[in-house]
């Protein structure tokens, strides 16, 4: 497992050095099946993150494929640049709580905008903790969640 983490860390550091960044990437694997790579804030944050995190997701994909091709034990990777994902998840949770409260008070379903899998998991988890049912609907880029009030028993 440690070999997987070190490979992913070096791979990302080499990728960043291509753009003239010599940074030390913080690498961990807390739950044992996903390698967490955290890049500190630099003057290239916007470029590295990309539009809505697209460049960050591309880096994750490249590192994951490199790990797979070398047949490493762990090949799921999460790259976060300047805590972008952490801050984004926090903002999403705040909005989700508002949506959940609205569904609970109105008693009506609320379809949400399409979102990526990580964001949908966050919503599903929060809704379950706050007594609201969820359903993922749609395919591909149109996949979204519908928040539903829990039926009265």
N, CA and C atoms as an extended XYZ file, in Angstrom:
459
Properties=species:S:1:pos:R:3:atomname:S:1:resname:S:1:resid:I:1 pbc="F F F"
N         0.828       -1.187        0.000 N   UNK     1
C         0.000        0.000        0.000 CA  UNK     1
C         0.876        1.255        0.000 C   UNK     1
N         1.916        1.272        0.818 N   UNK     2
C         2.806        2.433        0.889 CA  UNK     2
C         3.460        2.710       -0.473 C   UNK     2
N         3.735        1.642       -1.226 N   UNK     3
C         4.331        1.816       -2.559 CA  UNK     3
C         3.366        2.546       -3.497 C   UNK     3
N         2.085        2.229       -3.388 N   UNK     4
C         1.065        2.891       -4.211 CA  UNK     4
C         1.035        4.384       -3.907 C   UNK     4
N         1.061        4.710       -2.631 N   UNK     5
C         1.000        6.118       -2.206 CA  UNK     5
C         2.226        6.870       -2.703 C   UNK     5
N         3.407        6.276       -2.533 N   UNK     6
C         4.645        6.938       -2.960 CA  UNK     6
C         4.686        7.129       -4.477 C   UNK     6
N         4.216        6.127       -5.216 N   UNK     7
C         4.184        6.235       -6.676 CA  UNK     7
C         3.267        7.378       -7.097 C   UNK     7
N         2.057        7.429       -6.512 N   UNK     8
C         1.074        8.466       -6.868 CA  UNK     8
C         1.613        9.854       -6.514 C   UNK     8
N         2.236        9.978       -5.361 N   UNK     9
C         2.809       11.254       -4.913 CA  UNK     9
C         3.874       11.728       -5.895 C   UNK     9
N         4.800       10.834       -6.250 N   UNK    10
C         5.878       11.201       -7.173 CA  UNK    10
C         5.327       11.510       -8.564 C   UNK    10
N         4.340       10.750       -9.001 N   UNK    11
C         3.736       10.969      -10.312 CA  UNK    11
C         3.138       12.376      -10.399 C   UNK    11
N         2.393       12.776       -9.353 N   UNK    12
C         1.784       14.103       -9.343 CA  UNK    12
C         2.850       15.190       -9.227 C   UNK    12
N         3.841       14.985       -8.385 N   UNK    13
C         4.917       15.980       -8.257 CA  UNK    13
C         5.654       16.155       -9.581 C   UNK    13
N         5.897       15.052      -10.300 N   UNK    14
C         6.544       15.136      -11.620 CA  UNK    14
C         5.655       15.883      -12.611 C   UNK    14
N         4.343       15.619      -12.552 N   UNK    15
C         3.402       16.300      -13.435 CA  UNK    15
C         3.423       17.806      -13.162 C   UNK    15
N         3.417       18.182      -11.896 N   UNK    16
C         3.426       19.598      -11.515 CA  UNK    16
C         4.747       20.269      -11.892 C   UNK    16
N         5.841       19.530      -11.817 N   UNK    17
C         7.143       20.115      -12.171 CA  UNK    17
C         7.195       20.448      -13.662 C   UNK    17
N         6.401       19.761      -14.462 N   UNK    18
C         6.300       20.071      -15.888 CA  UNK    18
C         5.802       21.504      -16.092 C   UNK    18
N         4.986       21.990      -15.135 N   UNK    19
C         4.455       23.354      -15.196 CA  UNK    19
C         5.314       24.336      -14.401 C   UNK    19
N         6.491       23.889      -13.992 N   UNK    20
C         7.417       24.755      -13.269 CA  UNK    20
C         7.137       24.849      -11.780 C   UNK    20
N         6.328       23.950      -11.248 N   UNK    21
C         6.019       23.966       -9.813 CA  UNK    21
C         6.814       22.885       -9.097 C   UNK    21
N         7.616       23.298       -8.155 N   UNK    22
C         8.320       22.333       -7.314 CA  UNK    22
C         7.691       22.399       -5.936 C   UNK    22
N         6.670       21.586       -5.731 N   UNK    23
C         5.942       21.574       -4.466 CA  UNK    23
C         5.985       20.177       -3.869 C   UNK    23
N         5.812       20.127       -2.559 N   UNK    24
C         5.744       18.851       -1.870 CA  UNK    24
C         4.275       18.492       -1.701 C   UNK    24
N         3.859       17.434       -2.343 N   UNK    25
C         2.472       16.966       -2.275 CA  UNK    25
C         2.312       16.140       -1.005 C   UNK    25
N         1.254       16.418       -0.250 N   UNK    26
C         0.950       15.650        0.960 CA  UNK    26
C         0.093       14.454        0.543 C   UNK    26
N         0.577       13.253        0.840 N   UNK    27
C        -0.108       12.038        0.394 CA  UNK    27
C        -0.460       11.141        1.574 C   UNK    27
N        -1.714       10.678        1.605 N   UNK    28
C        -2.165        9.746        2.643 CA  UNK    28
C        -3.170        8.774        2.045 C   UNK    28
N        -3.503        7.777        2.828 N   UNK    29
C        -4.596        6.874        2.480 CA  UNK    29
C        -5.269        6.483        3.780 C   UNK    29
N        -6.236        7.310        4.199 N   UNK    30
C        -6.866        7.120        5.505 CA  UNK    30
C        -7.745        5.882        5.583 C   UNK    30
N        -8.555        5.645        4.558 N   UNK    31
C        -9.456        4.497        4.638 CA  UNK    31
C        -8.920        3.265        3.925 C   UNK    31
N        -7.729        3.359        3.359 N   UNK    32
C        -7.084        2.188        2.788 CA  UNK    32
C        -7.412        1.870        1.350 C   UNK    32
N        -8.420        2.516        0.742 N   UNK    33
C        -8.707        2.191       -0.653 CA  UNK    33
C        -8.668        3.401       -1.577 C   UNK    33
N        -8.438        4.604       -1.034 N   UNK    34
C        -8.318        5.814       -1.848 CA  UNK    34
C        -7.069        6.569       -1.412 C   UNK    34
N        -6.247        6.927       -2.376 N   UNK    35
C        -5.062        7.729       -2.083 CA  UNK    35
C        -5.461        9.197       -2.149 C   UNK    35
N        -5.216        9.916       -1.055 N   UNK    36
C        -5.518       11.345       -0.977 CA  UNK    36
C        -4.247       12.124       -1.260 C   UNK    36
N        -4.262       12.964       -2.311 N   UNK    37
C        -3.112       13.797       -2.662 CA  UNK    37
C        -3.518       15.260       -2.530 C   UNK    37
N        -2.851       15.985       -1.650 N   UNK    38
C        -3.173       17.391       -1.405 CA  UNK    38
C        -2.015       18.264       -1.852 C   UNK    38
N        -2.320       19.190       -2.759 N   UNK    39
C        -1.324       20.107       -3.304 CA  UNK    39
C        -1.506       21.457       -2.607 C   UNK    39
N        -0.422       22.034       -2.073 N   UNK    40
C        -0.561       23.337       -1.411 CA  UNK    40
C        -0.889       24.440       -2.407 C   UNK    40
N        -1.352       25.563       -1.880 N   UNK    41
C        -1.721       26.704       -2.710 CA  UNK    41
C        -0.495       27.288       -3.420 C   UNK    41
N        -0.667       27.597       -4.711 N   UNK    42
C         0.395       28.220       -5.503 CA  UNK    42
C        -0.228       29.291       -6.395 C   UNK    42
N         0.606       29.952       -7.177 N   UNK    43
C         0.102       30.965       -8.107 CA  UNK    43
C        -0.644       30.345       -9.291 C   UNK    43
N        -0.585       29.028       -9.431 N   UNK    44
C        -1.268       28.342      -10.536 CA  UNK    44
C        -2.542       27.616      -10.100 C   UNK    44
N        -3.079       27.963       -8.939 N   UNK    45
C        -4.279       27.270       -8.438 CA  UNK    45
C        -5.391       27.196       -9.477 C   UNK    45
N        -5.748       28.332      -10.053 N   UNK    46
C        -6.848       28.367      -11.021 CA  UNK    46
C        -6.608       27.455      -12.198 C   UNK    46
N        -5.390       27.467      -12.719 N   UNK    47
C        -5.053       26.611      -13.853 CA  UNK    47
C        -5.101       25.139      -13.460 C   UNK    47
N        -4.531       24.803      -12.311 N   UNK    48
C        -4.478       23.403      -11.879 CA  UNK    48
C        -5.860       22.858      -11.541 C   UNK    48
N        -6.713       23.698      -10.967 N   UNK    49
C        -8.072       23.266      -10.634 CA  UNK    49
C        -8.913       23.161      -11.894 C   UNK    49
N        -8.824       24.147      -12.757 N   UNK    50
C        -9.590       24.143      -13.998 CA  UNK    50
C       -11.030       24.551      -13.767 C   UNK    50
N       -11.797       24.597      -14.853 N   UNK    51
C       -13.201       24.978      -14.793 CA  UNK    51
C       -13.992       23.917      -14.035 C   UNK    51
N       -14.558       24.284      -12.890 N   UNK    52
C       -15.336       23.371      -12.039 CA  UNK    52
C       -14.540       22.123      -11.644 C   UNK    52
N       -13.216       22.254      -11.543 N   UNK    53
C       -12.386       21.128      -11.110 CA  UNK    53
C       -12.025       20.144      -12.205 C   UNK    53
N       -12.277       20.504      -13.462 N   UNK    54
C       -12.018       19.579      -14.573 CA  UNK    54
C       -10.551       19.146      -14.655 C   UNK    54
N        -9.621       20.097      -14.517 N   UNK    55
C        -8.198       19.749      -14.615 CA  UNK    55
C        -7.789       18.842      -13.453 C   UNK    55
N        -8.325       19.109      -12.286 N   UNK    56
C        -8.035       18.284      -11.111 CA  UNK    56
C        -8.512       16.845      -11.339 C   UNK    56
N        -9.720       16.708      -11.876 N   UNK    57
C       -10.257       15.369      -12.156 CA  UNK    57
C        -9.424       14.660      -13.224 C   UNK    57
N        -8.921       15.425      -14.189 N   UNK    58
C        -8.067       14.825      -15.219 CA  UNK    58
C        -6.774       14.297      -14.607 C   UNK    58
N        -6.209       15.061      -13.675 N   UNK    59
C        -4.994       14.590      -12.992 CA  UNK    59
C        -5.281       13.305      -12.214 C   UNK    59
N        -6.430       13.272      -11.530 N   UNK    60
C        -6.824       12.061      -10.803 CA  UNK    60
C        -6.877       10.872      -11.743 C   UNK    60
N        -7.494       11.074      -12.895 N   UNK    61
C        -7.656       10.000      -13.867 CA  UNK    61
C        -6.295        9.497      -14.351 C   UNK    61
N        -5.404       10.430      -14.701 N   UNK    62
C        -4.079       10.038      -15.192 CA  UNK    62
C        -3.302        9.248      -14.140 C   UNK    62
N        -3.349        9.714      -12.908 N   UNK    63
C        -2.628        9.022      -11.834 CA  UNK    63
C        -3.238        7.651      -11.593 C   UNK    63
N        -4.554        7.589      -11.591 N   UNK    64
C        -5.240        6.316      -11.391 CA  UNK    64
C        -4.882        5.308      -12.489 C   UNK    64
N        -4.853        5.773      -13.729 N   UNK    65
C        -4.500        4.886      -14.843 CA  UNK    65
C        -3.034        4.428      -14.754 C   UNK    65
N        -2.154        5.318      -14.322 N   UNK    66
C        -0.744        4.948      -14.157 CA  UNK    66
C        -0.605        3.879      -13.070 C   UNK    66
N        -1.326        4.042      -11.970 N   UNK    67
C        -1.301        3.044      -10.904 CA  UNK    67
C        -1.830        1.700      -11.397 C   UNK    67
N        -2.929        1.752      -12.151 N   UNK    68
C        -3.523        0.523      -12.688 CA  UNK    68
C        -2.564       -0.192      -13.642 C   UNK    68
N        -1.924        0.591      -14.512 N   UNK    69
C        -1.034       -0.026      -15.505 CA  UNK    69
C         0.185       -0.664      -14.847 C   UNK    69
N         0.584       -0.155      -13.696 N   UNK    70
C         1.719       -0.735      -12.952 CA  UNK    70
C         1.244       -1.792      -11.956 C   UNK    70
N        -0.072       -2.043      -11.951 N   UNK    71
C        -0.696       -3.061      -11.104 CA  UNK    71
C        -0.433       -2.850       -9.615 C   UNK    71
N        -0.570       -1.595       -9.181 N   UNK    72
C        -0.430       -1.290       -7.761 CA  UNK    72
C        -1.681       -1.711       -7.005 C   UNK    72
N        -1.515       -1.905       -5.708 N   UNK    73
C        -2.586       -2.380       -4.833 CA  UNK    73
C        -3.775       -1.411       -4.809 C   UNK    73
N        -3.501       -0.120       -4.657 N   UNK    74
C        -4.558        0.895       -4.624 CA  UNK    74
C        -4.508        1.666       -5.928 C   UNK    74
N        -5.661        1.901       -6.558 N   UNK    75
C        -5.643        2.697       -7.789 CA  UNK    75
C        -6.728        3.764       -7.835 C   UNK    75
N        -7.426        3.979       -6.722 N   UNK    76
C        -8.368        5.103       -6.650 CA  UNK    76
C        -7.636        6.289       -6.048 C   UNK    76
N        -7.791        7.447       -6.677 N   UNK    77
C        -7.036        8.638       -6.286 CA  UNK    77
C        -7.968        9.835       -6.142 C   UNK    77
N        -7.699       10.652       -5.139 N   UNK    78
C        -8.411       11.909       -4.952 CA  UNK    78
C        -7.365       13.014       -4.864 C   UNK    78
N        -7.387       13.956       -5.819 N   UNK    79
C        -6.464       15.083       -5.827 CA  UNK    79
C        -7.223       16.326       -5.388 C   UNK    79
N        -6.668       17.051       -4.420 N   UNK    80
C        -7.268       18.313       -3.962 CA  UNK    80
C        -6.196       19.390       -4.020 C   UNK    80
N        -6.496       20.476       -4.696 N   UNK    81
C        -5.542       21.573       -4.852 CA  UNK    81
C        -6.009       22.753       -4.014 C   UNK    81
N        -5.127       23.196       -3.094 N   UNK    82
C        -5.400       24.342       -2.221 CA  UNK    82
C        -6.737       24.181       -1.491 C   UNK    82
N        -7.067       22.954       -1.082 N   UNK    83
C        -8.307       22.641       -0.359 CA  UNK    83
C        -9.567       23.021       -1.121 C   UNK    83
N        -9.488       23.073       -2.439 N   UNK    84
C       -10.649       23.424       -3.267 CA  UNK    84
C       -11.818       22.475       -3.002 C   UNK    84
N       -11.549       21.177       -3.040 N   UNK    85
C       -12.636       20.209       -2.857 CA  UNK    85
C       -13.221       20.269       -1.457 C   UNK    85
N       -12.361       20.454       -0.477 N   UNK    86
C       -12.832       20.531        0.903 CA  UNK    86
C       -13.755       21.734        1.083 C   UNK    86
N       -13.363       22.888        0.545 N   UNK    87
C       -14.180       24.093        0.658 CA  UNK    87
C       -15.476       23.953       -0.146 C   UNK    87
N       -15.362       23.348       -1.324 N   UNK    88
C       -16.539       23.150       -2.179 CA  UNK    88
C       -17.536       22.212       -1.496 C   UNK    88
N       -17.023       21.145       -0.883 N   UNK    89
C       -17.892       20.199       -0.183 CA  UNK    89
C       -18.601       20.881        0.983 C   UNK    89
N       -17.888       21.757        1.674 N   UNK    90
C       -18.486       22.481        2.801 CA  UNK    90
C       -19.634       23.382        2.307 C   UNK    90
N       -19.392       24.096        1.205 N   UNK    91
C       -20.444       24.965        0.648 CA  UNK    91
C       -21.639       24.130        0.188 C   UNK    91
N       -21.358       22.982       -0.432 N   UNK    92
C       -22.431       22.100       -0.892 CA  UNK    92
C       -23.251       21.594        0.291 C   UNK    92
N       -22.586       21.229        1.376 N   UNK    93
C       -23.299       20.748        2.560 CA  UNK    93
C       -24.216       21.828        3.120 C   UNK    93
N       -23.737       23.065        3.151 N   UNK    94
C       -24.575       24.158        3.647 CA  UNK    94
C       -25.823       24.334        2.786 C   UNK    94
N       -25.644       24.301        1.468 N   UNK    95
C       -26.797       24.441        0.564 CA  UNK    95
C       -27.725       23.244        0.698 C   UNK    95
N       -27.152       22.050        0.828 N   UNK    96
C       -27.955       20.827        0.924 CA  UNK    96
C       -28.841       20.844        2.163 C   UNK    96
N       -28.312       21.351        3.260 N   UNK    97
C       -29.113       21.439        4.491 CA  UNK    97
C       -30.333       22.335        4.242 C   UNK    97
N       -30.127       23.454        3.528 N   UNK    98
C       -31.250       24.337        3.200 CA  UNK    98
C       -32.277       23.606        2.348 C   UNK    98
N       -31.810       22.875        1.332 N   UNK    99
C       -32.726       22.128        0.458 CA  UNK    99
C       -33.498       21.083        1.261 C   UNK    99
N       -32.793       20.374        2.124 N   UNK   100
C       -33.416       19.321        2.932 CA  UNK   100
C       -34.495       19.915        3.833 C   UNK   100
N       -34.184       21.030        4.475 N   UNK   101
C       -35.169       21.687        5.345 CA  UNK   101
C       -36.382       22.144        4.541 C   UNK   101
N       -36.140       22.632        3.329 N   UNK   102
C       -37.245       23.073        2.469 CA  UNK   102
C       -38.158       21.897        2.117 C   UNK   102
N       -37.567       20.745        1.789 N   UNK   103
C       -38.344       19.549        1.452 CA  UNK   103
C       -39.135       19.080        2.670 C   UNK   103
N       -38.514       19.094        3.838 N   UNK   104
C       -39.200       18.666        5.055 CA  UNK   104
C       -40.367       19.589        5.395 C   UNK   104
N       -40.170       20.896        5.255 N   UNK   105
C       -41.232       21.839        5.626 CA  UNK   105
C       -42.357       21.877        4.592 C   UNK   105
N       -42.007       21.732        3.305 N   UNK   106
C       -43.041       21.808        2.264 CA  UNK   106
C       -43.720       20.462        2.011 C   UNK   106
N       -43.011       19.379        2.293 N   UNK   107
C       -43.562       18.049        2.040 CA  UNK   107
C       -43.593       17.678        0.573 C   UNK   107
N       -42.886       18.439       -0.281 N   UNK   108
C       -42.858       18.136       -1.713 CA  UNK   108
C       -41.450       17.744       -2.158 C   UNK   108
N       -41.409       16.986       -3.235 N   UNK   109
C       -40.129       16.557       -3.798 CA  UNK   109
C       -39.373       17.746       -4.386 C   UNK   109
N       -38.047       17.639       -4.414 N   UNK   110
C       -37.226       18.692       -5.000 CA  UNK   110
C       -36.129       18.063       -5.857 C   UNK   110
N       -36.256       18.200       -7.198 N   UNK   111
C       -35.165       17.726       -8.058 CA  UNK   111
C       -34.008       18.730       -8.010 C   UNK   111
N       -32.791       18.220       -7.920 N   UNK   112
C       -31.607       19.078       -7.888 CA  UNK   112
C       -30.958       19.105       -9.263 C   UNK   112
N       -30.052       20.036       -9.447 N   UNK   113
C       -29.305       20.137      -10.700 CA  UNK   113
C       -28.406       18.907      -10.853 C   UNK   113
N       -28.043       18.528      -12.091 N   UNK   114
C       -27.086       17.433      -12.276 CA  UNK   114
C       -25.769       17.742      -11.567 C   UNK   114
N       -25.158       16.690      -10.998 N   UNK   115
C       -23.889       16.866      -10.298 CA  UNK   115
C       -23.052       15.597      -10.404 C   UNK   115
N       -21.772       15.745      -10.089 N   UNK   116
C       -20.868       14.593      -10.189 CA  UNK   116
C       -21.129       13.608       -9.046 C   UNK   116
N       -20.533       12.440       -9.175 N   UNK   117
C       -20.766       11.361       -8.212 CA  UNK   117
C       -20.391       11.717       -6.788 C   UNK   117
N       -19.285       12.415       -6.604 N   UNK   118
C       -18.848       12.786       -5.250 CA  UNK   118
C       -19.869       13.706       -4.593 C   UNK   118
N       -20.387       14.663       -5.353 N   UNK   119
C       -21.392       15.580       -4.809 CA  UNK   119
C       -22.693       14.837       -4.501 C   UNK   119
N       -23.076       13.909       -5.376 N   UNK   120
C       -24.293       13.136       -5.118 CA  UNK   120
C       -24.146       12.304       -3.845 C   UNK   120
N       -22.965       11.694       -3.634 N   UNK   121
C       -22.749       10.919       -2.401 CA  UNK   121
C       -22.899       11.801       -1.170 C   UNK   121
N       -22.368       13.017       -1.238 N   UNK   122
C       -22.484       13.957       -0.123 CA  UNK   122
C       -23.951       14.239        0.186 C   UNK   122
N       -24.743       14.495       -0.854 N   UNK   123
C       -26.169       14.801       -0.675 CA  UNK   123
C       -26.916       13.590       -0.109 C   UNK   123
N       -26.666       12.403       -0.681 N   UNK   124
C       -27.336       11.186       -0.190 CA  UNK   124
C       -27.059       10.994        1.301 C   UNK   124
N       -25.812       11.156        1.695 N   UNK   125
C       -25.423       10.951        3.089 CA  UNK   125
C       -26.110       11.962        4.000 C   UNK   125
N       -26.053       13.232        3.646 N   UNK   126
C       -26.675       14.280        4.470 CA  UNK   126
C       -28.181       14.091        4.574 C   UNK   126
N       -28.810       13.778        3.457 N   UNK   127
C       -30.267       13.601        3.457 CA  UNK   127
C       -30.651       12.455        4.388 C   UNK   127
N       -29.901       11.358        4.318 N   UNK   128
C       -30.176       10.222        5.197 CA  UNK   128
C       -30.038       10.588        6.662 C   UNK   128
N       -29.037       11.412        6.980 N   UNK   129
C       -28.821       11.842        8.364 CA  UNK   129
C       -29.928       12.774        8.853 C   UNK   129
N       -30.603       13.453        7.904 N   UNK   130
C       -31.640       14.420        8.285 CA  UNK   130
C       -33.054       13.936        7.975 C   UNK   130
N       -33.218       12.648        7.732 N   UNK   131
C       -34.546       12.079        7.580 CA  UNK   131
C       -35.263       12.401        6.285 C   UNK   131
N       -34.503       12.571        5.192 N   UNK   132
C       -35.105       12.810        3.883 CA  UNK   132
C       -34.620       11.711        2.941 C   UNK   132
N       -35.524       11.197        2.123 N   UNK   133
C       -35.151       10.157        1.167 CA  UNK   133
C       -34.576       10.787       -0.097 C   UNK   133
N       -33.732       10.013       -0.799 N   UNK   134
C       -33.132       10.504       -2.040 CA  UNK   134
C       -33.246        9.441       -3.120 C   UNK   134
N       -33.219        9.912       -4.351 N   UNK   135
C       -33.196        9.006       -5.500 CA  UNK   135
C       -32.337        9.652       -6.584 C   UNK   135
N       -31.387        8.879       -7.127 N   UNK   136
C       -30.612        9.370       -8.265 CA  UNK   136
C       -31.365        9.043       -9.541 C   UNK   136
N       -31.491       10.034      -10.417 N   UNK   137
C       -32.265        9.899      -11.639 CA  UNK   137
C       -31.427       10.384      -12.809 C   UNK   137
N       -31.595        9.759      -13.967 N   UNK   138
C       -30.898       10.203      -15.167 CA  UNK   138
C       -29.642        9.399      -15.435 C   UNK   138
N       -29.016        9.729      -16.556 N   UNK   139
C       -27.815        9.018      -16.995 CA  UNK   139
C       -26.701       10.005      -17.283 C   UNK   139
N       -25.472        9.560      -17.087 N   UNK   140
C       -24.296       10.346      -17.473 CA  UNK   140
C       -24.269       11.726      -16.853 C   UNK   140
N       -24.043       12.733      -17.699 N   UNK   141
C       -23.921       14.112      -17.228 CA  UNK   141
C       -25.240       14.691      -16.729 C   UNK   141
N       -26.346       14.034      -17.046 N   UNK   142
C       -27.665       14.506      -16.610 CA  UNK   142
C       -28.115       13.852      -15.301 C   UNK   142
N       -27.284       13.003      -14.694 N   UNK   143
C       -27.666       12.316      -13.454 CA  UNK   143
C       -27.795       13.340      -12.327 C   UNK   143
N       -28.935       13.275      -11.635 N   UNK   144
C       -29.196       14.213      -10.553 CA  UNK   144
C       -29.979       13.522       -9.445 C   UNK   144
N       -30.121       14.218       -8.351 N   UNK   145
C       -30.821       13.681       -7.183 CA  UNK   145
C       -32.185       14.345       -7.063 C   UNK   145
N       -33.153       13.549       -6.621 N   UNK   146
C       -34.460       14.079       -6.251 CA  UNK   146
C       -34.590       13.851       -4.746 C   UNK   146
N       -34.753       14.953       -3.993 N   UNK   147
C       -34.987       14.870       -2.561 CA  UNK   147
C       -36.471       14.638       -2.336 C   UNK   147
N       -36.793       13.672       -1.452 N   UNK   148
C       -38.200       13.326       -1.214 CA  UNK   148
C       -38.471       13.320        0.282 C   UNK   148
N       -39.595       13.884        0.683 N   UNK   149
C       -39.934       13.823        2.117 CA  UNK   149
C       -40.178       12.383        2.523 C   UNK   149
N       -39.839       12.061        3.739 N   UNK   150
C       -40.078       10.712        4.257 CA  UNK   150
C       -41.560       10.565        4.548 C   UNK   150
N       -42.191        9.481        4.047 N   UNK   151
C       -43.629        9.301        4.283 CA  UNK   151
C       -43.936        9.191        5.771 C   UNK   151
N       -45.037        9.779        6.192 N   UNK   152
C       -45.461        9.707        7.588 CA  UNK   152
C       -45.864        8.284        7.926 C   UNK   152
N       -45.466        7.857        9.089 N   UNK   153
C       -45.790        6.468        9.498 CA  UNK   153
C       -46.993        6.416       10.380 C   UNK   153
